[in-house]
Amino acid sequence: MDFNEYQKKTRETAEYGGGYGLGIMALVYTVLGLNGEAGEVAEILKKEIRKGNVTLSIDAKARILDELGDVLWYLASICHELGVELNWVAGQNLDKLQERKRVGQIKDHN
């Protein structure tokens, strides 16, 4: 499945509630959702650190991967609300990073 196909399928489960199906409030809702899900990823890592773990437990990794699915859902939904395809955003990002590498802002670590 590619990003655009995934993005289309997210519409089947996009239920924002509160009448936020249209306009800027839908964008606000999805951006806040992305922030919340990214925060959950950070929270899992914070708890691993608090436990004194120096490696990621199998359970923590599974929970992070689960939350990353939610991050991806919100990212796809934000793209939908902005009227762009997720494949386009991914391509633009790679182009930007390649240009940064070309001008020496990103160093090769191989």
N, C-alpha and C positions, 0 to 999 in steps of 0.2 A: 504494500500500500504506500502511495506517495503522500506528501503533505497535503496536496489539494484534495485528494480523495478523502483523507482523514478529516480535513476541514469541512467538507460537505456533510460527512456523517455526523459531525458534532452538532449540526443543526437539529438532528433528531432528538437530542437530549438537552437542547438549550431552552431552559425555563428559568427566566430571571425573577419572576414574581414581581409583585408591586407595580405592575403596569409599566415596567421598564423595557418593553419590547421594541421601542422606537426611540430614536434621537440620542442625544448626548448622554442621557442617563444609562442607556444600555452600555455605552462605552465606559462610563464611570464604574458601573457594576462589574464589568468584566476585568477592568484594570485592578480594582480592589480585590477581586477574586484571585487574580494572578499573584498579587502581593501577598495575600493570605496563604496561598499554597506554597509559594517560595519560602515564606516564613516557617511553614511546617517542616520543610526540608531542613532549614537551619536549626529548628528546635530539636529535631532528631539528632543532629550532629552535636548540638550543645549538650544534650543528655548523655551522649556517649563520652564526651570529654569529662563531664561531671563524674561519671562512673570511673574515670581513670583509665578508660580504654585507649590503647595506643594503636589499635587496629579496629576497623569497622566490623561489628558483629554481623553474622549472616542475617539475623532478624532486622537489624538497623538498615542494612543494605536493601532488604526486601521492602521495608517501609518507605525508604527514600525513593525506590523505583516506583512504588505505588503513587507517591505524592508527585513524582515527575510526570506521571500520566495526567494528573490533574493540572499541573503547570502547562502541559502541552494543550490540554483542552481549552484552558483560558486563553492561551496565546492564539490558538486557532480562532476562538470567538472574538478576540480583539481584532484580528485581521478581518474577520467577517464584518464587524461593526465599522471598520475603516474602509471597507470595500476593496480590499486587496487580497490576493491569494498568498497563502503561507509559503508556497514554493518561491514566489517572487521575493518575499522577505528574506528567505534563506539564501537565495542567489545574491541579493543585494549585500547581505552581510558578508558572504564569502568574497565578493568583489572588493568591498571596503577593506577587509583584512589582508587580501592579497596586495592591495595598493600600499597599505601600511608596511607590509613586509618588504615590498619593492623599494620603498624610500628609507628603509632601515629602522622603522619604529618598532618592528617585531623582528626579533633575532631568531635564527634557525637553531633549534635545540637538539638536532640529530647528531 
